[in-house]
């Protein structure tokens, strides 16, 4: 059975993760001061994760009880399982990042090329953990429930609970981590850089440890949980749409039905193997980006070859056409990534225009960033739209809609097959950032400045590429989840058509389009409130602790860490509750068709808003770095101060609200999918 084979692969992936972790842990962490600073970061990250997990546990327990009453114990068990594995993947990755950062800094003193490998292998623990645990989780549920539940469709409905749990845990992790990291970053920048005129990672800044901790709990754990749920949700939805395709084939044998349903699991298992091959191809050298691109190319080629081989070996319907749809997804993720890079890299015109605008002060700098962010949302949507049409038509969707939607599923599987490698390169970014901070705080910056600057630049590029990739995954995964929702609605007697001429459906679309704006407002406000407290605390310490700016007194790092922790855990609750309540209320009060309109509008609105936010924020950030590299006079100039303000405005957009919207649109869809049996029969007001 394909499910058994995928389970074996998942276990092998986790064994590889263990081997990589041990290899990184054996590397010399460096001098006592470096180890001490890394210890502060590690302790702060672990303390935050423990408190976050405890907070999340209450919500998981309450929702599990509600799901058990509404949808039975099988859905509830799957929900808990998905949430636990999502958080476990996030913890594994964050833990590895906090041991790789100091070892990367120390290796940069000896061999900058090998420092790249250390940072990337540290990131690979996150990348490979999330795909390995997802495959293990869904495979074990499928095999277990297959023994207990004879009906394939009912069994898959119960497994949807796994995706629900993963999505909820991911939203908590990304939103909470984003609030934490950006509040600390803003506090450190506004008071340290602008007011006190000290460097970014100067140990005299009380917020600097909280900022370093935030890189791990936000950019590592948060983003890892995000892609874990994208990966998991898509596998589950693809299995449901596979069943839809199998049911549309005349005289399909039970064996063929099984093959089609289990096929997505095996596709992503091949993707996990390809990711391992790609990780091993990253060897450092003089051009780290070239080495990482070699790894990505290797991963993509192995994925494509493996997919074609699977289709041929299993004799699945569609053959070459299915492979074309899959490859279109792979290509789309690369193209969207480069579009993101164009709008956020200092090598291209948009960021240079934003930097030039800083000559006149922060206002025009911010205006130009807003313009670039809005413009940047257009082309990715065009690319995704082309992929949707192409994959639908190439699979014969005009004649057989079930086959066409399976083509879209194949394209989404194509995008997500490289998740293990993409997440490895994304986590490489915060590890490199932490390494530079540790070098500066421990006094070895002069020894490693050139190497850490290169690592930081490459890390910024990989983080930007990942955000474009994650958005592509989110948009197509949400579409696949929506198609699964429509299919299950039809199975429960609903026509399965969303008629936009009906007033209650129009109301549903308006509400769906509005939810991402409300969610983003709350997320951005949370960062603002927390950053306000952080700024006041840093100012207080500079004012009240004698000798702190002269380097004669130690700042109270723990106070700043506590401010970020308490506020992040408190402020992440309201946006999450809205994302849970909105689809339930719309479905119960306005009916399943209105909920369909709600989901379409929320997906479109959320995807566009997300791209605008993280590209605008990334462009402001890199415009600041471009000036810091010496343009317009470099650090300490009025232009630099203006660019710091622009970067500060962009911080909650690019690292809190924007990435969280990826999860929001999938969570809305997975909640609707989970509750189909109830919503399908709900009365309309």
C-alpha positions as CSV (number, residue, x, y, z in Angstrom):
1,X,0.0,0.0,0.0
2,X,1.2,3.5,-0.8
3,X,0.2,4.7,2.7
4,X,2.5,2.2,4.3
5,X,5.4,3.2,1.9
6,X,4.8,6.9,2.8
7,X,4.9,6.0,6.5
8,X,8.2,4.3,6.1
9,X,9.6,7.3,4.2
10,X,8.3,9.6,6.9
11,X,10.2,7.6,9.6
12,X,13.4,7.6,7.5
13,X,13.1,11.4,7.2
14,X,12.9,11.8,10.9
15,X,16.0,9.6,11.4
16,X,17.8,11.9,8.9
17,X,16.6,14.8,11.0
18,X,18.2,13.2,14.1
19,X,21.4,12.6,12.3
20,X,21.6,16.2,11.1
21,X,20.8,17.6,14.5
22,X,23.6,15.5,16.1
23,X,26.1,16.6,13.4
24,X,25.4,20.3,14.1
25,X,25.4,19.8,17.9
26,X,28.9,18.3,17.7
27,X,30.4,21.5,16.2
28,X,32.4,23.8,18.6
29,X,30.2,26.6,19.8
30,X,33.2,29.0,20.4
31,X,34.3,31.1,23.3
32,X,32.6,31.5,26.7
33,X,31.0,34.9,26.0
34,X,29.5,33.5,22.7
35,X,28.0,30.5,24.5
36,X,26.7,32.7,27.3
37,X,24.8,35.0,24.8
38,X,23.5,32.0,22.9
39,X,22.3,30.6,26.2
40,X,20.2,33.7,26.9
41,X,18.6,33.4,23.4
42,X,18.0,29.7,23.9
43,X,16.5,30.1,27.4
44,X,14.3,32.9,26.2
45,X,13.0,30.9,23.2
46,X,12.3,27.8,25.3
47,X,10.6,29.8,28.0
48,X,8.3,31.5,25.5
49,X,7.5,28.2,23.7
50,X,6.6,26.5,27.0
51,X,4.2,29.3,27.9
52,X,2.8,29.4,24.4
53,X,2.2,25.6,24.3
54,X,0.4,25.8,27.7
55,X,-1.9,28.6,26.4
56,X,-2.6,26.7,23.2
57,X,-3.3,23.5,25.2
58,X,-6.4,25.1,26.8
59,X,-7.8,26.0,23.4
60,X,-7.0,22.6,21.9
61,X,-8.7,20.8,24.8
62,X,-11.8,23.0,24.6
63,X,-12.2,22.6,20.9
64,X,-11.5,18.9,21.0
65,X,-14.4,18.5,23.4
66,X,-16.7,20.6,21.1
67,X,-15.6,18.6,18.0
68,X,-16.2,15.3,19.8
69,X,-19.8,16.4,20.6
70,X,-20.4,17.8,17.1
71,X,-18.5,15.4,14.8
72,X,-17.6,12.4,17.0
73,X,-14.4,11.2,18.6
74,X,-12.5,10.3,15.4
75,X,-12.5,14.0,14.3
76,X,-11.5,15.1,17.8
77,X,-8.6,12.6,18.0
78,X,-7.3,13.7,14.6
79,X,-7.6,17.3,15.6
80,X,-5.5,16.8,18.7
81,X,-3.0,14.7,16.8
82,X,-2.6,17.4,14.1
83,X,-2.1,20.2,16.6
84,X,0.5,18.2,18.6
85,X,2.6,17.3,15.6
86,X,2.5,20.9,14.3
87,X,3.8,22.2,17.5
88,X,6.3,19.4,17.8
89,X,7.7,20.2,14.3
90,X,7.9,23.9,15.3
91,X,9.7,23.0,18.5
92,X,12.3,20.7,16.8
93,X,13.1,23.4,14.3
94,X,13.4,26.2,16.9
95,X,15.5,24.1,19.1
96,X,18.0,23.3,16.3
97,X,18.1,26.9,15.3
98,X,19.2,28.0,18.8
99,X,22.1,25.6,18.8
100,X,23.1,26.3,15.1
101,X,23.3,30.1,15.6
102,X,26.4,30.2,17.8
103,X,28.1,27.4,15.9
104,X,27.5,29.3,12.7
105,X,29.1,32.4,14.2
106,X,32.1,30.4,15.4
107,X,32.6,28.6,12.1
108,X,32.5,32.0,10.3
109,X,35.8,32.8,12.1
110,X,37.5,29.8,10.6
111,X,35.8,28.9,7.3
112,X,32.9,31.1,6.0
113,X,32.0,28.5,3.4
114,X,31.4,25.9,6.1
115,X,29.4,28.4,8.2
116,X,26.9,28.4,5.4
117,X,26.6,24.6,5.6
118,X,26.2,24.8,9.4
119,X,23.4,27.4,9.2
120,X,21.7,25.5,6.4
121,X,21.9,22.1,8.2
122,X,20.5,23.8,11.3
123,X,17.6,25.1,9.1
124,X,17.1,21.6,7.6
125,X,16.0,20.2,11.0
126,X,12.9,22.5,10.7
127,X,12.4,21.8,7.0
128,X,12.6,18.1,7.1
129,X,10.8,17.7,10.5
130,X,7.7,19.4,9.2
131,X,7.4,17.2,6.1
132,X,8.4,14.0,8.0
133,X,6.0,14.5,10.9
134,X,3.1,15.5,8.5
135,X,3.6,12.4,6.4
136,X,3.8,10.2,9.5
137,X,0.7,11.8,11.1
138,X,-1.6,11.5,8.0
139,X,-0.3,8.0,7.1
140,X,-0.9,6.6,10.6
141,X,-4.4,8.1,10.8
142,X,-5.3,6.8,7.3
143,X,-4.1,3.3,8.1
144,X,-5.7,3.2,11.5
145,X,-9.0,4.7,10.5
146,X,-9.1,2.5,7.4
147,X,-9.3,-0.5,9.7
148,X,-12.1,1.1,11.8
149,X,-14.2,2.9,9.2
150,X,-15.2,1.0,6.1
151,X,-16.5,4.0,4.1
152,X,-13.6,5.9,2.4
153,X,-15.4,9.2,2.2
154,X,-16.4,9.2,5.9
155,X,-12.9,8.2,6.9
156,X,-11.4,11.2,5.0
157,X,-13.9,13.5,6.6
158,X,-12.6,12.5,10.0
159,X,-9.0,12.9,8.9
160,X,-9.8,16.6,8.0
161,X,-9.7,17.1,11.8
162,X,-5.9,16.6,11.6
163,X,-5.6,19.6,9.2
164,X,-7.9,21.6,11.5
165,X,-5.6,21.0,14.5
166,X,-2.5,21.8,12.4
167,X,-4.0,25.0,11.2
168,X,-5.1,26.2,14.6
169,X,-1.7,25.5,16.2
170,X,0.0,27.2,13.2
171,X,-2.1,30.4,13.6
172,X,-1.2,30.6,17.3
173,X,2.5,29.9,16.6
174,X,2.8,32.4,13.7
175,X,0.7,35.1,15.2
176,X,2.1,34.9,18.7
177,X,5.7,34.6,17.4
178,X,5.2,37.5,15.0
179,X,3.9,39.8,17.7
180,X,6.8,38.8,20.0
181,X,9.6,39.3,17.4
182,X,8.3,42.6,15.9
183,X,7.6,44.3,19.2
184,X,11.1,43.5,20.3
185,X,12.6,44.5,17.0
186,X,10.8,47.8,16.9
187,X,11.7,48.7,20.5
188,X,15.4,47.9,19.8
189,X,15.4,49.9,16.6
190,X,13.5,53.0,17.6
191,X,15.4,53.6,20.9
192,X,18.7,51.9,20.1
193,X,19.3,53.0,16.5
194,X,17.4,56.2,16.2
195,X,17.5,57.8,19.7
196,X,20.7,56.4,21.2
197,X,22.6,55.9,18.0
198,X,24.0,52.5,18.9
199,X,24.3,49.5,16.5
200,X,21.5,47.1,15.9
201,X,22.7,44.2,18.0
202,X,24.6,46.2,20.6
203,X,24.7,44.4,24.0
204,X,23.9,47.7,25.7
205,X,20.4,47.6,24.2
206,X,18.0,45.9,26.7
207,X,15.7,44.7,23.9
208,X,18.4,43.0,21.9
209,X,18.0,39.5,23.5
210,X,14.3,39.7,23.0
211,X,14.9,40.6,19.4
212,X,17.2,37.6,19.0
213,X,14.7,35.3,20.7
214,X,12.0,36.6,18.4
215,X,13.9,35.5,15.3
216,X,13.5,31.9,16.6
217,X,10.0,31.9,17.9
218,X,8.6,34.0,15.0
219,X,10.6,33.3,11.9
220,X,11.6,29.7,12.8
221,X,8.8,28.2,14.8
222,X,6.0,30.3,13.4
223,X,6.9,29.9,9.7
224,X,7.5,26.2,10.3
225,X,4.0,25.7,11.8
226,X,2.6,27.7,8.8
227,X,4.1,25.4,6.2
228,X,3.3,22.3,8.3
229,X,-0.3,23.1,8.0
230,X,-0.1,24.0,4.3
231,X,1.6,20.7,3.6
232,X,-0.9,18.7,5.7
233,X,-4.1,20.5,4.6
234,X,-3.1,20.0,1.0
235,X,-2.5,16.3,1.3
236,X,-5.8,15.8,3.0
237,X,-7.8,17.9,0.5
238,X,-6.0,16.2,-2.4
239,X,-7.0,12.8,-1.0
240,X,-10.6,14.0,-0.9
241,X,-10.5,15.3,-4.4
242,X,-8.8,12.1,-5.5
243,X,-11.9,10.2,-4.2
244,X,-14.0,12.6,-6.2
245,X,-12.0,11.8,-9.4
246,X,-12.2,8.1,-8.7
247,X,-15.9,8.2,-8.3
248,X,-16.2,10.0,-11.7
249,X,-14.4,7.2,-13.5
250,X,-16.8,4.6,-14.8
251,X,-16.3,1.1,-13.3
252,X,-13.3,2.2,-11.2
253,X,-12.0,-0.8,-9.3
254,X,-11.5,-0.6,-5.5
255,X,-7.7,-1.0,-6.1
256,X,-7.7,2.0,-8.4
257,X,-9.7,4.1,-6.0
258,X,-7.2,3.3,-3.3
259,X,-4.3,4.2,-5.5
260,X,-5.8,7.6,-6.4
261,X,-6.7,8.4,-2.8
262,X,-3.3,7.5,-1.4
263,X,-1.3,9.0,-4.3
264,X,-0.8,12.5,-2.7
265,X,0.8,10.9,0.4
266,X,3.4,9.1,-1.8
267,X,4.0,12.2,-3.9
268,X,4.9,14.2,-0.9
269,X,7.0,11.3,0.5
270,X,9.0,11.6,-2.8
271,X,9.2,15.3,-2.2
272,X,10.7,14.7,1.3
273,X,13.4,12.4,-0.2
274,X,14.1,15.1,-2.8
275,X,14.5,17.7,0.0
276,X,17.1,15.5,1.7
277,X,19.0,15.3,-1.6
278,X,18.8,19.1,-2.0
279,X,20.0,19.8,1.5
280,X,23.0,17.5,1.0
281,X,23.9,19.5,-2.2
282,X,24.3,22.8,-0.2
283,X,28.1,22.8,0.3
284,X,28.8,26.5,0.9
285,X,31.7,28.0,-1.1
286,X,32.3,31.6,-2.2
287,X,28.8,32.1,-3.4
288,X,26.3,30.8,-0.8
289,X,23.3,31.7,-2.9
290,X,24.6,29.7,-5.9
291,X,25.0,26.7,-3.6
292,X,21.5,27.1,-2.2
293,X,20.1,27.4,-5.8
294,X,21.9,24.2,-6.7
295,X,20.1,22.5,-3.8
296,X,16.7,23.9,-4.9
297,X,17.3,22.8,-8.5
298,X,18.2,19.3,-7.3
299,X,15.1,19.1,-5.2
300,X,12.8,20.3,-8.0
301,X,14.3,17.9,-10.6
302,X,14.1,14.9,-8.2
303,X,10.5,15.9,-7.4
304,X,9.5,16.1,-11.1
305,X,11.2,12.8,-12.0
306,X,9.7,11.0,-9.0
307,X,6.2,12.3,-9.8
308,X,6.4,11.1,-13.4
309,X,7.7,7.8,-12.3
310,X,4.9,7.3,-9.8
311,X,2.2,8.2,-12.3
312,X,3.6,5.7,-14.8
313,X,4.2,3.0,-12.3
314,X,0.7,3.2,-10.8
315,X,-1.1,3.6,-14.1
316,X,-3.1,6.6,-12.9
317,X,-5.5,8.4,-15.2
318,X,-4.2,11.5,-16.9
319,X,-0.6,10.3,-17.3
320,X,1.5,13.0,-19.0
321,X,-1.3,15.6,-18.5
322,X,-1.1,15.1,-14.8
323,X,2.6,15.5,-14.9
324,X,2.3,18.8,-16.8
325,X,-0.1,20.1,-14.2
326,X,2.4,19.1,-11.4
327,X,5.3,20.8,-13.2
328,X,3.3,24.0,-13.7
329,X,3.0,24.2,-9.9
330,X,6.7,23.7,-9.5
331,X,7.4,26.5,-12.0
332,X,4.9,28.8,-10.5
333,X,6.5,28.7,-7.0
334,X,9.9,29.6,-8.6
335,X,8.4,32.5,-10.7
336,X,6.5,33.9,-7.7
337,X,9.6,33.7,-5.6
338,X,11.6,35.7,-8.1
339,X,8.8,38.3,-8.4
340,X,9.0,38.6,-4.6
341,X,12.8,39.0,-4.9
342,X,12.4,41.7,-7.5
343,X,10.2,43.8,-5.2
344,X,12.2,43.2,-2.0
345,X,15.8,43.0,-3.0
346,X,18.1,46.1,-3.0
347,X,19.5,44.9,-6.4
348,X,16.4,46.1,-8.2
349,X,14.5,49.4,-8.8
350,X,11.6,49.3,-6.3
351,X,13.9,49.1,-3.2
352,X,16.3,51.7,-4.7
353,X,13.4,54.1,-5.2
354,X,12.3,53.6,-1.6
355,X,15.8,54.3,-0.4
356,X,16.1,57.4,-2.6
357,X,12.8,58.7,-1.1
358,X,14.4,58.6,2.4
359,X,16.4,61.6,1.4
360,X,13.3,63.7,2.0
361,X,12.3,62.0,5.3
362,X,10.1,59.1,6.4
363,X,6.8,60.2,4.8
364,X,7.8,59.8,1.2
365,X,9.8,56.7,2.1
366,X,6.6,55.1,3.5
367,X,4.5,56.3,0.5
368,X,6.9,54.6,-2.0
369,X,6.9,51.4,0.0
370,X,3.1,51.3,0.1
371,X,3.1,51.8,-3.7
372,X,5.7,49.0,-4.3
373,X,3.8,46.6,-2.0
374,X,0.5,47.2,-3.7
375,X,2.0,46.8,-7.2
376,X,3.8,43.6,-6.1
377,X,0.5,41.8,-5.4
378,X,-0.6,41.8,-9.0
379,X,1.8,39.6,-10.9
380,X,1.8,36.7,-8.3
381,X,-2.0,36.6,-8.7
382,X,-1.7,36.5,-12.5
383,X,0.8,33.6,-12.3
384,X,-1.4,31.6,-9.9
385,X,-4.5,32.3,-12.1
386,X,-2.6,31.0,-15.2
387,X,-1.6,27.8,-13.3
388,X,-5.2,27.3,-12.1
389,X,-6.6,27.6,-15.7
390,X,-3.8,25.6,-17.3
391,X,-3.9,22.7,-14.8
392,X,-7.7,22.6,-15.0
393,X,-7.8,22.6,-18.8
394,X,-4.9,20.3,-19.4
395,X,-6.6,17.6,-17.3
396,X,-9.8,17.9,-19.3
397,X,-11.8,19.9,-16.8
398,X,-14.1,21.3,-19.5
399,X,-15.4,17.8,-20.1
400,X,-15.0,16.4,-16.5
401,X,-14.8,19.0,-13.7
402,X,-13.7,16.4,-11.2
403,X,-10.7,15.7,-13.4
404,X,-10.0,19.4,-13.9
405,X,-10.0,20.1,-10.2
406,X,-7.6,17.1,-9.7
407,X,-5.3,18.9,-12.2
408,X,-5.3,21.9,-9.8
409,X,-4.6,19.5,-7.0
410,X,-1.6,18.2,-8.9
411,X,-0.3,21.7,-9.4
412,X,-0.6,22.4,-5.7
413,X,1.2,19.1,-4.9
414,X,3.9,20.4,-7.3
415,X,4.4,23.6,-5.3
416,X,4.3,21.8,-1.9
417,X,6.7,19.0,-2.9
418,X,9.7,21.3,-2.3
419,X,8.5,22.4,1.1
420,X,11.2,20.6,3.0
421,X,14.0,22.4,1.2
422,X,12.3,25.8,1.0
423,X,11.7,25.8,4.8
424,X,15.3,24.7,5.3
425,X,16.5,27.8,3.4
426,X,14.0,30.0,5.2
427,X,15.2,29.0,8.6
428,X,18.8,29.6,7.4
429,X,17.8,33.3,7.5
430,X,17.1,33.7,11.2
431,X,20.0,31.4,12.1
432,X,22.4,33.7,10.1
433,X,20.8,36.8,11.6
434,X,21.3,35.3,15.1
435,X,24.9,34.4,14.3
436,X,25.6,38.0,13.3
437,X,24.0,39.3,16.5
438,X,26.0,36.9,18.7
439,X,29.2,37.9,16.9
440,X,28.5,41.6,17.6
441,X,27.4,41.1,21.2
442,X,30.4,38.8,22.1
443,X,33.0,41.2,20.5
444,X,34.2,39.0,17.6
445,X,32.4,41.1,14.9
446,X,35.7,42.4,13.4
447,X,36.8,38.8,12.9
448,X,33.6,37.7,11.1
449,X,32.1,40.9,9.7
450,X,32.5,40.0,6.0
451,X,31.3,36.4,6.5
452,X,28.2,37.4,8.6
453,X,27.3,40.2,6.2
454,X,27.2,37.7,3.3
455,X,25.2,35.2,5.4
456,X,22.7,38.0,6.4
457,X,22.3,39.1,2.8
458,X,21.7,35.5,1.6
459,X,19.3,35.0,4.5
460,X,17.3,38.0,3.6
461,X,16.9,36.7,0.0
462,X,15.9,33.2,1.2
463,X,13.3,34.7,3.6
464,X,11.8,36.8,0.9
465,X,11.6,33.9,-1.5
466,X,9.9,31.8,1.1
467,X,7.2,34.4,1.7
468,X,6.4,34.4,-2.0
469,X,6.4,30.6,-1.9
470,X,4.2,30.4,1.2
471,X,1.7,32.7,-0.4
472,X,1.5,30.5,-3.5
473,X,1.0,27.5,-1.3
474,X,-1.7,29.3,0.7
475,X,-3.7,30.5,-2.3
476,X,-3.6,27.1,-4.2
477,X,-4.1,25.1,-1.0
478,X,-7.1,27.2,-0.1
479,X,-8.6,26.6,-3.5
480,X,-8.1,22.8,-3.2
481,X,-9.7,22.9,0.3
482,X,-12.6,24.9,-1.2
483,X,-13.0,22.4,-4.0
484,X,-13.1,19.7,-1.3
485,X,-15.7,21.6,0.5
486,X,-17.9,21.9,-2.6
487,X,-17.5,18.1,-3.3
488,X,-18.5,17.2,0.3
489,X,-21.5,19.6,0.2
490,X,-22.7,17.8,-2.9
491,X,-22.3,14.4,-1.1
492,X,-24.6,15.7,1.6
493,X,-27.3,16.7,-0.9
494,X,-26.4,20.3,-1.6
495,X,-26.3,21.4,-5.3
496,X,-22.6,22.3,-5.0
497,X,-23.1,25.6,-6.8
498,X,-22.3,29.0,-5.5
499,X,-24.9,31.4,-7.0
500,X,-23.7,35.0,-6.6
501,X,-27.0,36.4,-7.6
502,X,-28.5,35.4,-4.2
503,X,-28.5,38.2,-1.6
504,X,-27.4,36.0,1.2
505,X,-24.4,34.7,-0.9
506,X,-23.5,38.3,-1.7
507,X,-23.5,39.1,2.0
508,X,-21.3,36.1,2.6
509,X,-18.8,37.4,0.1
510,X,-18.7,40.8,1.7
511,X,-18.1,39.3,5.1
512,X,-15.4,37.0,3.7
513,X,-13.6,39.9,2.1
514,X,-13.8,41.9,5.4
515,X,-12.4,39.3,7.8
516,X,-8.7,39.5,6.6
517,X,-8.8,43.3,7.2
518,X,-10.2,42.9,10.7
519,X,-7.7,40.1,11.5
520,X,-4.8,42.2,10.2
521,X,-5.9,45.3,12.2
522,X,-5.9,43.3,15.4
523,X,-2.5,41.7,14.6
524,X,-0.9,45.1,13.7
525,X,-2.4,46.8,16.8
526,X,-1.1,44.0,19.0
527,X,2.5,44.7,17.7
528,X,1.9,48.5,18.3
529,X,0.7,48.0,21.8
530,X,3.5,45.7,22.7
531,X,6.2,47.8,21.0
532,X,4.9,50.9,22.9
533,X,5.7,49.1,26.2
534,X,9.0,47.9,24.8
535,X,10.1,51.4,23.8
536,X,9.1,52.8,27.2
537,X,11.0,50.0,29.0
538,X,14.2,50.5,27.0
539,X,14.0,54.3,27.6
540,X,13.5,53.6,31.3
541,X,16.6,51.4,31.5
542,X,18.7,53.9,29.6
543,X,17.5,56.6,32.0
544,X,17.6,54.8,35.3
545,X,20.5,52.3,35.1
546,X,23.7,54.3,35.5
547,X,26.5,53.3,33.1
548,X,24.4,51.3,30.7
549,X,25.3,53.3,27.6
550,X,28.9,53.3,28.6
551,X,29.0,49.6,28.8
552,X,29.7,49.6,32.5
553,X,26.3,48.1,33.6
554,X,24.3,45.1,32.3
555,X,20.8,45.8,30.9
556,X,17.8,43.9,32.3
557,X,17.3,41.7,29.3
558,X,14.7,39.5,31.1
559,X,12.3,42.4,31.6
560,X,12.1,43.0,27.8
561,X,11.7,39.3,27.1
562,X,8.9,39.1,29.6
563,X,7.1,42.1,28.0
564,X,7.2,40.4,24.6
565,X,6.1,37.1,26.0
566,X,3.1,38.3,28.0
567,X,1.7,40.5,25.3
568,X,2.2,38.0,22.5
569,X,0.3,35.3,24.4
570,X,-2.5,37.6,25.3
571,X,-2.9,39.5,22.0
572,X,-2.9,36.3,19.8
573,X,-6.2,35.1,21.2
574,X,-8.8,37.6,19.8
575,X,-7.7,37.3,16.1
576,X,-7.7,33.5,16.4
577,X,-11.2,33.4,17.9
578,X,-12.5,35.6,15.0
579,X,-11.0,33.2,12.5
580,X,-12.8,30.2,14.2
581,X,-16.1,31.9,14.8
582,X,-16.6,33.7,11.5
583,X,-17.1,30.6,9.2
584,X,-19.2,28.8,11.8
585,X,-21.6,31.8,12.2
586,X,-21.8,32.4,8.4
587,X,-22.5,28.8,7.7
588,X,-25.0,28.3,10.4
589,X,-26.9,31.6,9.9
590,X,-26.6,32.0,6.1
591,X,-26.2,28.5,4.9
592,X,-23.6,26.5,3.1
593,X,-23.8,28.4,-0.2
594,X,-23.2,31.7,1.5
595,X,-20.3,30.2,3.3
596,X,-18.9,29.2,-0.1
597,X,-19.0,32.8,-1.2
598,X,-17.4,33.8,2.2
599,X,-14.5,31.4,1.6
600,X,-13.9,32.6,-2.0
601,X,-13.8,36.3,-1.0
602,X,-11.7,35.6,2.1
603,X,-9.1,33.7,0.1
604,X,-8.9,36.4,-2.6
605,X,-8.8,39.3,-0.2
606,X,-6.4,37.6,2.2
607,X,-4.0,36.5,-0.5
608,X,-3.7,39.9,-2.0
609,X,-3.4,41.7,1.3
610,X,-0.7,39.2,2.5
611,X,1.4,39.8,-0.6
612,X,1.1,43.6,-0.3
613,X,2.0,43.4,3.4
614,X,5.1,41.2,3.3
615,X,6.5,42.7,0.1
616,X,6.0,46.3,1.3
617,X,7.6,45.4,4.7
618,X,10.5,43.5,3.0
619,X,11.1,46.5,0.6
620,X,11.3,49.0,3.5
621,X,13.6,46.6,5.4
622,X,16.0,46.2,2.5
623,X,15.9,49.9,1.6
624,X,17.2,50.5,5.2
625,X,19.9,47.9,4.7
626,X,20.9,49.4,1.4
627,X,21.5,52.8,3.0
628,X,23.3,51.1,5.9
629,X,25.7,49.6,3.3
630,X,26.9,53.1,2.5
631,X,24.3,54.5,0.1
632,X,23.3,58.2,0.8
633,X,26.0,58.4,3.5
634,X,25.2,55.2,5.4
635,X,24.4,54.9,9.1
636,X,23.8,57.9,11.3
637,X,22.5,60.2,8.5
638,X,19.0,61.7,8.3
639,X,18.2,59.3,5.3
640,X,19.1,56.3,7.5
641,X,16.9,57.6,10.3
642,X,14.0,58.0,7.8
643,X,14.6,54.4,6.5
644,X,14.5,53.0,10.0
645,X,11.1,54.6,10.5
646,X,9.9,53.0,7.2
647,X,11.3,49.6,8.2
648,X,9.5,49.9,11.6
649,X,6.2,50.6,9.9
650,X,6.8,47.5,7.7
651,X,7.8,45.2,10.6
652,X,4.3,44.1,11.7
653,X,3.2,43.9,8.1
654,X,5.9,41.6,6.8
655,X,6.4,39.4,9.9
656,X,3.1,39.4,11.8
657,X,0.0,40.2,9.9
658,X,1.1,39.2,6.4
659,X,2.4,35.6,7.2
660,X,-0.5,35.0,9.5
661,X,-3.0,35.7,6.7
662,X,-1.6,32.7,4.9
663,X,-2.8,30.6,7.8
664,X,-6.1,32.5,8.2
665,X,-7.4,31.7,4.7
666,X,-6.6,28.0,5.1
667,X,-8.0,27.9,8.6
668,X,-11.3,29.4,7.4
669,X,-11.5,26.8,4.7
670,X,-10.5,23.8,6.9
671,X,-13.1,24.9,9.6
672,X,-15.8,24.9,6.9
673,X,-14.6,21.5,5.6
674,X,-14.7,20.0,9.1
675,X,-18.3,21.2,9.7
676,X,-19.8,20.3,6.3
677,X,-22.3,17.7,7.7
678,X,-23.7,20.4,10.0
679,X,-23.5,23.3,7.6
680,X,-25.0,21.5,4.7
681,X,-28.3,21.1,6.5
682,X,-28.3,24.6,8.2
683,X,-31.2,26.8,7.7
684,X,-30.9,30.3,6.1
685,X,-32.0,33.3,8.1
